[in-house]
Amino acid sequence: MIVEDPDQLTADVIAVMDRTQDPRLREIMSCLIRHLHGFVREVRLTEDEFRTATALINEMGQLTNDTHNETVLMAGSLGVSSLVCMINNPGSSSRRTSQSLLGPFWRMHSPRTENGGSILRSATPGPALFMTGRIVDPNGEPIAGAEVDVWQSAPNGLYENQDSEQADMNLRGKFTTDADGRFWFRTVKPAGYPIPTDGVVGRLLAAQGRHPFRPAHMHALAYKPGFKTLISQVYLADDERLDSDAQFGVSRHLIGRLERHGEAHPTETVDAPWYSLDYTFVMQPGEATLPRPPIK
């Protein structure tokens, strides 16, 4: 094909995309070209800006490694991760659903932990937190035998894969729900933290005058055949940045019931203050598939 002008160029590229045999890939690629070419036209992208953009994409790939995923971080910072989650779980603002962002720090093969156990694998200073979770179906019936991965940052704002002072798999665990759909464990109260800012995402936030902080939260991933794999984050109600999350992940339903206790724990050797967090997760019927881990 001989290209004569910008309009013909776009039409020719779409025509090539329309030859794609797989119908879903054909739909995605044709739509991508229409919007991508339309974006270039709308902003009148300069050659220098185009070269800068491709260099940034290359840099995000180069910054991604076994412990950090710059591309996932960028998707969250642009609101794309939350948009994909909302579109694929409609009614999240009005109906009870617990789907949220996977985030860039989930690892497979978390240590199996008995209910009531601790996910502290190394000394981790901070106020004690006792979390009780419950997994139910859309009718509120308990889901027994679900495997639940939990992971969180330490009070210093770092996940164990970011911090050489923490043991491998610190603040990570895999639980199995009991007959009432419950799982429970001891940990430390997580803190809000800044996402990594030493790469492309950090420069974007600085250029936009945005802070890099995420509000304090606990991650959970629940798996059981017959149900759509649940990926969720539970946010602590006392965090001051609930309404300015750098990753656009907070919805009202995902704010957990956090209680501060000013007296010693009645059964554990825990001084005041300590905290308790209760949250009920709702799983939807569907296919049980695990996501690809963003880090190793």
Secondary structure, DSSP 8 states (H G I E B T S, - for coil): ----SHHHHHHHHHHHHTT-SSHHHHHHHHHHHHHHHHHHHHHT--HHHHHHHHHHHHHHHHH-BTTB-HHHHHHHHTTHHHHHHHHHSTTTTTS--------S---S---B--TT-B---S---S-EEEEEEEEE-TTS-B-TT-EEEEE---TTS--GGG-TTS-TTTTEEEEE--TTSEEEEEEE----EE---SSHHHHHHHHHT---EE--EEEEEEE-TTB--EEEEEEETT-TTTT--TT----GGGEEEEEEE-S--SSSS--SSEEEEEEEEE--BS-------S--
